Amino acid sequence: MKIYTKTGDQGTTMLLGGARVSKAHLRIDSYGTVDELNAYIGLLRDQAIDDQHRQILKTIQDRLFDLGANLATEPAKAEKINVPAVQEADITLLEQSIDAMDADLPPLRHFILPGGHTTVSFCHIARCVCRRCERLVVALADIDTVDPIIIRYLNRLSDYLFVLGRKLAAELGAAEIIWKA
């Protein structure tokens, strides 16, 4: 099988289920941004971080593939196609991880500027892409069918990435940069 099909040369692509849509369609932008987020999570996972963080990030990457497949599926045919879905347990994993990391951190009293260490910065970039992805999926849900758990997962994932950034800063001995107005 060749990597190129030439079927997208006219600016369209096919959803799972067979419908062809513009590559500028909000659904394509949504799952394309999930893919971008997954790439940044991979970059973060490739840093010199604790194995436990690395394992959770790998699990997150798997869920993002599930989430992207869900968004890439034609809503009218979703029930006929066996696409893996995000589960409540996936959100619970994020929440438990947030709580465990947060318990070891000083209370948050100020806004924090991204930076302080390259690894921490990668985490903040992933968080920002996650927030953009969430906004796109919310906009898609305003005009088309989207499983609500996807929005919840993305919302919780951005929280996870924020707290992970703080945790990594602490583990790496990097000072948090406080925003001062």
C-alpha positions in Angstrom: 0.0 0.0 0.0 1.4 3.4 -1.0 1.4 6.2 1.5 0.0 8.6 -1.0 -3.4 8.0 -2.6 -3.9 11.3 -4.5 -7.6 11.3 -3.4 -6.9 14.5 -1.4 -5.4 16.5 -4.2 -8.6 18.5 -4.7 -8.7 19.6 -1.0 -11.0 17.0 0.4 -10.6 14.0 2.6 -12.7 11.0 3.7 -14.2 10.5 7.1 -14.5 7.0 8.6 -17.8 6.0 7.1 -17.1 7.2 3.6 -18.3 10.9 3.5 -15.9 13.2 1.8 -15.5 16.7 3.3 -13.2 19.7 2.8 -9.9 19.6 4.5 -10.9 23.0 6.0 -13.9 21.4 7.7 -14.1 22.0 11.4 -14.2 18.3 12.0 -10.9 17.9 10.2 -9.4 20.8 12.1 -10.5 19.3 15.3 -8.9 15.9 14.9 -5.9 17.4 13.2 -5.3 19.4 16.3 -5.7 16.2 18.4 -2.9 14.8 16.2 -0.8 17.9 16.8 -1.4 17.6 20.5 -0.4 13.9 20.4 2.9 14.9 18.7 3.7 17.4 21.5 2.8 14.8 24.1 5.3 12.5 22.3 7.9 15.3 22.5 7.3 15.7 26.2 7.5 11.9 26.7 10.9 11.9 25.0 12.3 14.2 27.6 14.4 13.0 30.6 11.4 12.5 32.9 10.3 10.0 35.5 9.1 6.6 34.1 5.7 7.0 35.8 5.1 10.3 34.0 6.3 8.7 30.7 3.8 5.8 31.2 0.9 8.1 31.8 1.8 10.2 28.8 1.9 7.0 26.6 -1.6 6.1 27.9 -2.7 9.7 27.1 -1.3 9.3 23.5 -3.3 6.1 23.1 -6.5 7.8 24.3 -5.8 10.7 21.9 -5.7 8.3 19.0 -9.1 6.9 20.2 -10.4 10.4 20.5 -9.1 11.4 17.1 -10.7 8.3 15.5 -14.0 9.2 17.1 -13.8 12.7 15.7 -12.8 11.4 12.3 -15.9 9.2 12.1 -19.0 10.3 10.2 -21.5 10.8 13.0 -24.4 9.2 11.1 -22.4 6.0 10.7 -20.6 6.0 14.1 -22.8 3.2 15.5 -21.9 0.9 12.6 -18.2 1.5 12.9 -16.4 0.0 15.9 -14.3 3.0 17.0 -12.6 2.9 20.4 -14.1 5.5 22.8 -12.7 7.5 25.7 -14.1 6.1 29.0 -14.9 7.6 32.4 -11.9 5.6 33.7 -9.7 7.7 31.4 -10.9 10.9 33.0 -10.5 9.3 36.5 -6.9 8.5 35.7 -6.2 12.1 34.8 -7.9 13.4 38.0 -6.1 10.9 40.2 -2.8 11.8 38.6 -3.5 15.6 39.1 -4.4 15.0 42.7 -1.3 12.9 43.4 1.0 15.5 41.8 -0.7 18.5 43.3 -0.4 17.0 46.8 3.4 17.3 46.5 3.4 20.9 45.2 3.2 24.2 47.1 -0.2 25.9 46.9 -0.7 27.9 43.8 -0.9 31.6 44.8 0.0 33.3 41.5 -0.3 32.9 37.8 2.7 31.1 36.4 4.5 32.0 33.2 5.5 29.2 30.9 9.2 28.5 31.0 12.0 27.8 33.5 13.2 24.6 31.8 12.8 23.3 28.2 10.9 20.2 29.5 8.5 22.5 31.4 8.0 24.7 28.3 7.2 21.6 26.2 4.5 20.8 28.8 3.0 24.3 28.5 3.0 24.1 24.7 1.1 20.8 24.9 -1.3 22.4 27.4 -2.0 25.4 25.0 -2.5 23.0 22.0 -4.9 21.0 24.2 -6.9 24.1 25.1 -7.1 25.1 21.4 -8.2 21.6 20.6 -10.9 21.8 23.2 -12.2 25.1 21.8 -12.3 23.5 18.3 -14.2 20.5 19.5 -16.7 22.7 21.5 -17.3 24.6 18.3 -17.8 21.4 16.4 -20.2 20.2 19.0 -22.2 23.4 18.4 -22.9 22.3 14.8 -22.5 18.5 14.7 -22.6 15.4 16.9 -19.7 15.0 19.3 -19.5 12.7 22.3 -19.5 15.0 25.3 -16.9 12.8 27.1 -14.4 14.1 24.5 -14.8 17.7 25.6 -14.5 16.6 29.3 -11.4 14.6 28.6 -9.7 17.5 26.8 -10.6 19.8 29.6 -9.2 17.5 32.2 -6.1 16.8 30.1 -5.2 20.5 29.9 -5.5 20.6 33.7 -3.3 17.6 33.9 -0.7 19.2 31.6 -0.6 22.3 33.8 0.0 20.4 37.0 2.5 18.2 35.2 4.4 21.3 34.2 4.5 22.4 37.8 5.5 18.9 39.0 8.3 18.7 36.4 9.6 22.1 37.4 9.9 20.9 41.0 11.5 17.6 39.9 14.0 19.4 37.6 14.8 22.1 40.2 13.5 24.8 37.9 11.9 27.8 39.6 8.3 28.7 38.7 8.2 32.0 37.0 5.5 34.1 38.7 3.5 36.6 36.6 3.6 40.1 38.1 1.3 42.8 36.7 
